[in-house]
Amino acid sequence: MPPEFFLDRNLGRRLADGLRERGWIVHHIGDAFPEDGQHIADEEWIEHGLSRSWVPLSKDGRIKTRDTEIQPFREHAAVFFYLDNQQLPSIRMVERLHTHRTAIHQAIAKGGPSAYAVRHDRIERTWP
């Protein structure tokens, strides 16, 4: 069964739609929380997704440096992916993620806890 992904509010609905068009199973934070998750702490949306076995995607690589936000990854032995360029237009984000789909799936299969940057030419484990 292919992995399901949970998108942080900073990724937007266009990214979710673009990934769905390419066959990804994605859930946007706004599908789970009111007001697009604006008042939900990072550790809360992360825990919500991980408790459903959804893999978090974000543009915020700093999550791996904050103890309260990284704790759910430790508890669930889960992986997390973030785009290393926060300025990319939605279509470029979709293309980048989709280009690295196989590597992302392989990293998920390895298990965690771990965080990966999705770079233009590869994914790279950045935590622990």
C-alpha positions in Angstrom: 0.0 0.0 0.0 1.4 3.4 -0.9 2.2 5.8 2.0 -0.2 8.6 2.8 1.2 12.1 3.4 0.0 14.9 5.7 0.8 18.4 4.5 1.6 21.3 6.8 -0.4 24.5 6.3 2.7 26.2 4.7 2.5 24.0 1.7 -1.0 25.1 0.5 -3.8 23.4 -1.3 -2.3 23.8 -4.8 0.5 21.5 -3.7 -2.0 19.0 -2.4 -3.9 19.1 -5.6 -0.8 18.7 -7.8 0.4 15.7 -5.8 -3.0 14.1 -6.0 -3.1 14.6 -9.8 0.2 12.5 -9.8 -1.3 9.7 -7.8 -0.1 10.6 -4.3 -2.4 10.1 -1.3 -2.3 13.4 0.6 -4.2 15.0 3.4 -4.0 18.8 3.9 -4.0 20.2 7.4 -7.1 22.2 6.5 -8.9 18.9 6.0 -8.4 17.9 9.6 -8.4 21.2 11.5 -10.6 24.4 11.3 -9.2 27.6 9.8 -6.5 25.7 7.9 -4.9 24.7 11.1 -3.8 28.3 11.9 -4.2 27.8 15.6 -2.8 24.3 15.8 0.7 23.8 17.3 3.2 21.9 15.1 3.4 19.0 17.6 -0.4 18.6 17.5 -0.8 18.4 13.7 2.3 16.1 13.5 0.9 13.8 16.2 -2.5 13.8 14.5 -0.9 12.6 11.2 1.5 10.1 12.7 -1.3 8.5 14.8 -2.9 7.7 11.4 0.4 6.6 9.9 0.5 9.6 7.6 4.0 10.9 6.7 4.4 14.7 7.4 5.5 17.0 4.7 6.5 20.6 5.4 8.7 23.5 4.3 9.8 24.0 7.9 13.1 22.1 8.5 13.4 23.7 11.9 10.9 21.2 13.2 13.8 18.8 13.7 15.5 21.2 16.0 12.6 21.8 18.4 12.2 19.1 21.2 8.4 19.4 21.5 7.9 19.1 17.7 10.4 16.2 17.1 9.1 14.2 20.1 6.2 12.6 18.1 8.8 11.3 15.5 10.7 9.6 18.3 7.6 8.1 19.8 6.3 6.8 16.5 9.7 6.0 15.0 8.5 8.0 12.0 10.0 9.9 9.2 9.5 13.5 8.1 10.2 15.3 4.9 10.7 19.0 4.2 11.5 21.0 1.2 14.8 22.8 1.5 13.7 25.8 -0.5 10.8 27.8 0.9 10.6 30.1 -2.1 9.6 27.6 -4.7 6.3 28.1 -6.6 3.7 25.3 -6.0 4.3 23.6 -9.3 8.1 23.4 -8.6 7.4 21.9 -5.2 5.1 19.3 -6.8 7.8 18.5 -9.4 10.5 18.2 -6.8 8.6 15.9 -4.6 7.3 13.8 -7.4 10.9 13.5 -8.9 12.1 12.0 -5.6 9.0 9.9 -5.0 10.9 6.6 -5.1 13.6 7.8 -2.8 11.0 9.1 -0.4 9.2 5.8 -0.4 12.5 4.0 0.3 13.3 6.3 3.2 9.8 5.6 4.7 10.4 1.9 4.4 13.7 2.2 6.3 11.7 3.8 9.2 12.8 6.4 11.7 12.9 8.5 13.6 14.5 10.7 10.9 14.1 13.9 8.9 14.9 14.3 5.3 15.5 17.5 3.3 14.0 17.2 -0.2 16.7 19.0 -2.3 16.6 19.7 -6.1 18.9 16.7 -6.9 18.3 14.2 -4.0 16.8 13.7 -0.6 19.2 13.9 2.3 18.8 12.7 5.9 19.4 15.7 8.2 18.3 14.3 11.6 19.3 12.6 13.8 
